[in-house]
Amino acid sequence: MKKFLVISVTALLLISCNSSDKFKLSGKITSADGKMIYLEHTGLLSTETIDSTKVKSDGSFHFKAPRPEYPDFYRLKIDGKTIAFAVDSCEAIQIEAPLDKFSTDYTITGSESNTDIQLLRKSLLKIQTKVNAITVDMNSDERAKRLAEIDSDVKVHKEIAKKIILKNTRSTAAYFAVYQKINNTFLFNPYVKEDKPFFAAVATAYNTFMPDYERTKNLYSLTLDAINTERQNKAKQAWSDVMDKVATGYIDIELPDKTGKMKKLSDLEGKVVLIDFSAYEMDQSVQYTFELRELYNKYHSRGFEIYQVSLDRNKILWENSVENIPWVCVRDENGQNTVSVGNYNVKSVPTTFLLSKKGIIVGRSFDFETLDKEIAKSL
């Protein structure tokens, strides 16, 4: 009898869900009367607005949107502040928040995954706030103290994330956990031995239940690549200690540009060269490219070159982005698995190295103001 009741309830839920092709999002935002509020879809490469409405006088709002074919991610946005949440099917999600602390002090009901996502977001926002508080003029002792505190917070955050992942590896919260970032650097890295099992667990669950989903394909491909990289790295000489030191020679790179023509870093010897490991899919890509272009325009005629190694995962995005780039830009099909990433000990993007005319590394990852001065000094 109990078994029959469970089956009956499950069937009713499925019938109810299948009868609707929409999910509902509603709630109340205090002190937001008349303000525009936006519902956004967060895709793999971009975020787009799918609906908008005005908050009513009592603070209420309401959206209906097509339910996704697979579990997917969305954002609620008002006054530049956002709340991230997931939609598994035909859920009815409720969000309540004060306008002044919209991104942090909100309550969300409707699914366990969104409660877990909220926990992960709040934890990460606290860490990001501490990271943003570190300034270039901070003394070394204070900086070291802050970094140690952040490192400790990250470890605590990852323990929370691991529990959420292992609780349900196919949940949207588990997927959200392995893709969280601070300053465009992933907290979980499938290329790191300690993190790989958690990436693999989520990738396996998604591939088992949703093999045709684009997020599954991306996640599974990344995990397989990490496994293959580990095997390759066992036979590869480590150069990271060499590349971390200033005033040492460079390791040559030879990769294809957008036309497929092989471009060697060594072909630029005799010039001052900025080796730039970056990606056009970075959040700050537009501003970053603008600042690179300013340096290039300012010093190119005097013998300055840029050798840019793209770590973009999406080849089409990269090809479109570099169409009008005047400097050398190359890309390896292996993405972050390119040998030069290991040779130059690149842990995050962007990472840069400035080479003198003699091919000596002048320094690593200068800020743009310092980089400008160092280029002028080296020419």
C-alpha positions as CSV (number, residue, x, y, z in Angstrom):
1,M,0.0,0.0,0.0
2,K,2.8,2.4,0.9
3,K,4.7,1.6,-2.3
4,F,1.5,2.2,-4.3
5,L,1.1,5.7,-2.6
6,V,4.7,6.7,-3.4
7,I,4.2,5.7,-7.0
8,S,0.9,7.5,-7.2
9,V,2.4,10.7,-5.7
10,T,5.4,10.5,-8.1
11,A,3.1,10.1,-11.0
12,L,0.9,13.0,-10.0
13,L,4.0,15.2,-9.7
14,L,5.2,14.2,-13.2
15,I,1.8,14.8,-14.7
16,S,1.6,18.2,-13.0
17,C,5.1,19.1,-14.3
18,N,4.5,17.9,-17.8
19,S,1.3,19.9,-18.0
20,S,3.2,23.1,-17.7
21,D,5.8,24.5,-20.0
22,K,6.7,27.4,-17.7
23,F,8.5,28.0,-14.5
24,K,7.3,30.7,-12.1
25,L,9.4,33.2,-10.2
26,S,7.8,35.6,-7.8
27,G,8.6,37.5,-4.6
28,K,8.9,40.8,-2.8
29,I,11.7,43.4,-2.8
30,T,11.4,46.0,0.0
31,S,12.0,49.7,-0.8
32,A,11.9,49.0,-4.6
33,D,8.5,50.4,-5.6
34,G,8.5,51.2,-9.3
35,K,12.0,49.9,-10.0
36,M,12.7,47.7,-13.0
37,I,13.7,44.1,-12.2
38,Y,15.2,41.8,-14.8
39,L,15.1,38.0,-15.3
40,E,18.3,36.8,-17.0
41,H,19.5,33.5,-18.4
42,T,23.1,32.6,-17.7
43,G,24.5,30.5,-20.5
44,L,27.9,28.9,-20.9
45,L,29.3,31.9,-22.7
46,S,27.0,34.8,-22.1
47,T,24.1,36.1,-20.0
48,E,21.0,37.5,-21.7
49,T,17.9,39.3,-20.4
50,I,14.7,37.2,-21.1
51,D,12.1,39.4,-19.3
52,S,11.6,42.5,-17.2
53,T,8.9,44.1,-15.1
54,K,8.3,46.9,-12.6
55,V,8.2,46.1,-8.9
56,K,4.7,46.9,-7.6
57,S,3.9,49.3,-4.8
58,D,3.8,46.5,-2.3
59,G,7.3,45.3,-3.4
60,S,6.0,42.2,-5.3
61,F,7.0,41.0,-8.7
62,H,6.2,38.0,-10.9
63,F,7.7,36.3,-13.9
64,K,6.8,33.3,-16.0
65,A,9.4,31.9,-18.4
66,P,9.7,28.7,-20.6
67,R,11.0,25.9,-18.5
68,P,14.5,24.7,-19.7
69,E,14.9,21.3,-21.4
70,Y,17.7,20.6,-18.9
71,P,18.5,22.1,-15.4
72,D,19.8,25.6,-16.1
73,F,20.9,28.8,-14.4
74,Y,19.3,32.3,-14.2
75,R,19.8,35.6,-12.5
76,L,17.4,38.1,-11.0
77,K,18.8,41.6,-11.4
78,I,17.8,45.1,-9.9
79,D,20.0,48.2,-9.6
80,G,23.0,46.3,-10.8
81,K,22.7,43.7,-8.0
82,T,22.0,40.1,-8.8
83,I,20.8,36.8,-7.3
84,A,21.8,33.6,-9.0
85,F,19.4,30.6,-8.9
86,A,18.7,27.4,-10.9
87,V,15.6,26.0,-12.5
88,D,15.3,22.2,-12.6
89,S,11.9,21.9,-14.3
90,C,8.6,23.6,-13.7
91,E,9.4,24.9,-10.3
92,A,7.7,27.8,-8.5
93,I,10.5,29.8,-6.9
94,Q,10.0,32.6,-4.4
95,I,12.6,35.3,-3.6
96,E,12.3,38.0,-0.9
97,A,15.0,40.6,-0.2
98,P,15.7,44.2,0.9
99,L,16.9,46.4,-2.0
100,D,20.0,47.6,-0.2
101,K,21.3,44.1,0.5
102,F,19.6,42.4,-2.5
103,S,22.6,40.1,-3.4
104,T,23.3,38.9,0.1
105,D,20.4,39.0,2.5
106,Y,17.7,37.3,0.5
107,T,15.6,34.3,1.2
108,I,14.8,31.8,-1.6
109,T,12.3,28.9,-1.5
110,G,11.2,26.4,-4.1
111,S,14.1,23.9,-4.3
112,E,16.9,22.5,-2.1
113,S,19.4,23.2,-4.8
114,N,18.8,26.9,-4.7
115,T,19.2,26.9,-0.9
116,D,22.6,25.3,-1.4
117,I,23.5,27.7,-4.2
118,Q,22.7,30.6,-1.9
119,L,25.0,29.2,0.8
120,L,27.8,28.9,-1.8
121,R,27.2,32.4,-3.1
122,K,27.2,34.1,0.3
123,S,30.4,32.2,1.3
124,L,32.1,33.2,-1.9
125,L,31.0,36.9,-1.7
126,K,32.6,37.2,1.7
127,I,35.9,35.9,0.3
128,Q,35.7,38.1,-2.8
129,T,35.1,41.2,-0.6
130,K,38.4,40.4,1.3
131,V,40.2,39.9,-2.0
132,N,39.0,43.3,-3.2
133,A,40.2,44.9,0.0
134,I,43.9,44.1,-0.9
135,T,45.5,47.1,-2.4
136,V,48.9,47.7,-4.1
137,D,50.0,50.1,-1.4
138,M,49.4,47.7,1.4
139,N,52.5,46.8,3.4
140,S,53.9,43.3,3.0
141,D,53.1,42.1,6.5
142,E,49.4,43.2,6.2
143,R,49.2,41.8,2.8
144,A,50.6,38.4,3.9
145,K,48.1,38.4,6.8
146,R,45.2,39.1,4.6
147,L,46.2,36.4,2.0
148,A,46.6,33.8,4.8
149,E,43.1,34.7,6.0
150,I,41.7,34.4,2.5
151,D,43.5,31.0,2.0
152,S,41.9,29.7,5.2
153,D,38.5,31.0,4.1
154,V,38.8,29.3,0.7
155,K,39.6,26.0,2.4
156,V,36.5,26.3,4.6
157,H,34.4,27.2,1.5
158,K,35.6,24.2,-0.4
159,E,34.7,21.9,2.4
160,I,31.2,23.3,2.3
161,A,31.1,22.8,-1.4
162,K,32.4,19.3,-1.3
163,K,29.5,18.3,1.1
164,I,27.0,19.8,-1.3
165,I,28.6,18.0,-4.3
166,L,28.6,14.6,-2.6
167,K,25.0,15.1,-1.3
168,N,23.7,15.0,-4.9
169,T,26.3,15.0,-7.7
170,R,23.6,15.6,-10.4
171,S,22.1,18.6,-8.7
172,T,22.5,22.1,-10.1
173,A,24.1,23.1,-6.8
174,A,26.9,20.5,-7.4
175,Y,27.5,21.9,-10.9
176,F,27.4,25.5,-9.5
177,A,30.0,24.5,-6.9
178,V,32.7,23.2,-9.2
179,Y,32.4,26.3,-11.4
180,Q,32.7,29.1,-8.8
181,K,35.4,31.6,-9.3
182,I,37.3,34.4,-7.5
183,N,38.8,37.0,-9.9
184,N,38.2,34.7,-12.8
185,T,40.1,31.8,-11.1
186,F,38.2,28.6,-10.5
187,L,38.2,27.4,-6.9
188,F,37.9,23.8,-8.0
189,N,40.4,22.9,-10.7
190,P,40.2,19.5,-12.5
191,Y,43.9,19.7,-13.1
192,V,44.6,19.6,-9.4
193,K,44.8,16.2,-7.8
194,E,42.7,17.1,-4.7
195,D,39.9,18.7,-6.8
196,K,39.7,16.2,-9.6
197,P,37.5,13.6,-7.9
198,F,34.7,16.2,-7.3
199,F,34.8,17.4,-10.9
200,A,34.7,13.8,-12.0
201,A,31.8,12.9,-9.7
202,V,29.7,15.8,-11.2
203,A,30.8,15.1,-14.7
204,T,29.9,11.4,-14.4
205,A,26.5,12.1,-13.0
206,Y,25.6,14.7,-15.6
207,N,26.9,12.4,-18.4
208,T,24.8,9.5,-17.1
209,F,21.5,11.3,-16.8
210,M,22.0,14.2,-19.4
211,P,24.5,13.1,-22.0
212,D,23.3,15.4,-24.7
213,Y,23.3,18.6,-22.6
214,E,25.9,21.2,-23.7
215,R,26.9,21.8,-20.1
216,T,27.4,18.1,-19.7
217,K,29.6,17.9,-22.8
218,N,31.7,20.8,-21.7
219,L,32.1,19.5,-18.1
220,Y,32.9,15.9,-19.2
221,S,35.4,17.1,-21.9
222,L,37.2,19.2,-19.3
223,T,37.4,16.3,-16.8
224,L,38.7,13.9,-19.4
225,D,41.3,16.5,-20.5
226,A,42.5,16.8,-16.9
227,I,42.9,13.0,-16.6
228,N,44.9,12.9,-19.9
229,T,47.0,15.9,-18.7
230,E,47.9,14.2,-15.5
231,R,49.3,11.2,-17.5
232,Q,51.3,13.5,-19.8
233,N,52.7,15.6,-17.0
234,K,54.3,12.6,-15.4
235,A,56.7,12.5,-18.3
236,K,57.2,16.3,-18.6
237,Q,60.0,18.2,-17.0
238,A,58.8,20.9,-14.6
239,W,59.9,24.4,-15.5
240,S,57.8,26.4,-13.0
241,D,60.7,27.3,-10.6
242,V,62.7,28.6,-13.6
243,M,59.9,30.7,-14.9
244,D,59.0,32.2,-11.5
245,K,62.4,33.9,-11.3
246,V,63.1,37.3,-12.8
247,A,66.1,37.7,-15.2
248,T,66.0,34.2,-16.7
249,G,65.7,33.2,-20.3
250,Y,62.4,32.3,-21.9
251,I,61.1,29.0,-23.2
252,D,60.1,29.1,-26.9
253,I,56.5,28.7,-27.9
254,E,55.3,27.7,-31.4
255,L,51.5,27.7,-32.0
256,P,49.1,28.4,-34.9
257,D,47.4,31.8,-35.3
258,K,43.8,32.3,-36.6
259,T,44.9,31.4,-40.2
260,G,46.6,28.2,-39.1
261,K,50.1,29.7,-39.7
262,M,52.6,28.6,-37.1
263,K,54.1,31.5,-35.1
264,K,57.2,31.2,-33.0
265,L,57.9,33.4,-30.0
266,S,61.6,33.3,-30.9
267,D,60.8,35.0,-34.2
268,L,60.4,38.2,-32.2
269,E,63.8,38.2,-30.6
270,G,65.5,41.5,-30.7
271,K,62.3,43.3,-29.7
272,V,60.7,44.0,-26.3
273,V,57.9,41.3,-26.1
274,L,55.0,40.9,-23.8
275,I,54.0,37.3,-23.5
276,D,50.3,37.3,-22.6
277,F,48.4,34.3,-21.4
278,S,44.7,35.3,-21.4
279,A,41.3,34.5,-22.8
280,Y,38.7,36.5,-24.6
281,E,36.0,34.7,-22.6
282,M,37.3,36.5,-19.4
283,D,34.8,38.8,-17.7
284,Q,37.2,41.7,-18.1
285,S,38.2,40.9,-21.6
286,V,37.0,44.1,-23.3
287,Q,38.8,46.4,-20.9
288,Y,41.9,44.2,-20.8
289,T,42.1,44.2,-24.6
290,F,41.6,47.9,-24.7
291,E,44.6,48.5,-22.4
292,L,46.8,46.1,-24.3
293,R,45.9,48.0,-27.5
294,E,46.9,51.3,-25.9
295,L,50.3,49.9,-25.1
296,Y,50.7,48.3,-28.5
297,N,49.8,51.6,-30.3
298,K,52.1,53.6,-28.0
299,Y,55.2,51.4,-28.4
300,H,54.9,49.2,-31.4
301,S,56.7,51.6,-33.8
302,R,59.7,51.6,-31.4
303,G,60.0,47.8,-31.4
304,F,57.4,46.5,-28.9
305,E,55.5,43.3,-29.7
306,I,52.8,41.2,-28.0
307,Y,52.7,37.4,-28.3
308,Q,49.3,36.4,-27.0
309,V,48.5,32.8,-26.1
310,S,44.8,32.4,-26.0
311,L,43.4,29.9,-23.5
312,D,39.8,30.2,-24.8
313,R,37.9,27.0,-24.8
314,N,35.6,28.1,-27.6
315,K,37.4,28.4,-30.9
316,I,34.7,30.3,-32.7
317,L,34.5,32.9,-29.9
318,W,38.3,33.3,-30.1
319,E,38.4,33.6,-33.9
320,N,35.7,36.3,-33.9
321,S,37.5,38.2,-31.1
322,V,40.9,38.3,-32.7
323,E,39.7,39.2,-36.2
324,N,41.0,42.8,-35.9
325,I,43.8,42.3,-33.3
326,P,47.1,43.7,-34.7
327,W,49.5,41.7,-32.6
328,V,50.4,38.0,-32.7
329,C,47.7,35.9,-31.2
330,V,47.9,32.1,-31.1
331,R,45.8,29.3,-29.7
332,D,46.4,25.6,-28.8
333,E,43.5,23.2,-29.4
334,N,44.3,21.7,-26.0
335,G,43.3,25.0,-24.3
336,Q,44.5,25.1,-20.7
337,N,46.3,21.9,-21.4
338,T,48.8,23.5,-23.7
339,V,52.4,22.7,-22.8
340,S,53.3,26.3,-22.5
341,V,50.9,26.8,-19.6
342,G,52.9,24.3,-17.6
343,N,56.2,25.6,-18.8
344,Y,55.4,29.1,-17.7
345,N,53.6,28.1,-14.5
346,V,50.4,29.8,-15.5
347,K,47.8,29.4,-12.7
348,S,45.3,32.0,-13.7
349,V,44.5,34.4,-16.6
350,P,45.6,36.9,-17.4
351,T,49.3,36.2,-16.7
352,T,52.0,38.1,-18.5
353,F,55.8,38.1,-18.9
354,L,57.9,41.0,-20.2
355,L,60.9,40.0,-22.3
356,S,63.9,42.3,-22.9
357,K,65.5,42.7,-26.4
358,K,67.9,40.0,-25.3
359,G,65.1,37.5,-24.4
360,I,65.5,38.0,-20.7
361,I,62.4,37.9,-18.5
362,V,62.2,41.4,-17.0
363,G,59.2,40.6,-14.8
364,R,55.9,38.8,-14.4
365,S,52.3,40.1,-14.3
366,F,53.0,43.8,-13.8
367,D,50.0,46.1,-13.4
368,F,49.4,48.2,-16.5
369,E,50.9,51.4,-15.0
370,T,54.1,49.6,-14.1
371,L,54.1,47.6,-17.4
372,D,54.0,50.9,-19.3
373,K,57.1,52.2,-17.4
374,E,59.0,48.8,-17.8
375,I,58.3,48.7,-21.6
376,A,59.6,52.3,-22.0
377,K,62.7,51.4,-19.9
378,S,63.4,48.3,-22.0
379,L,63.1,49.9,-25.4
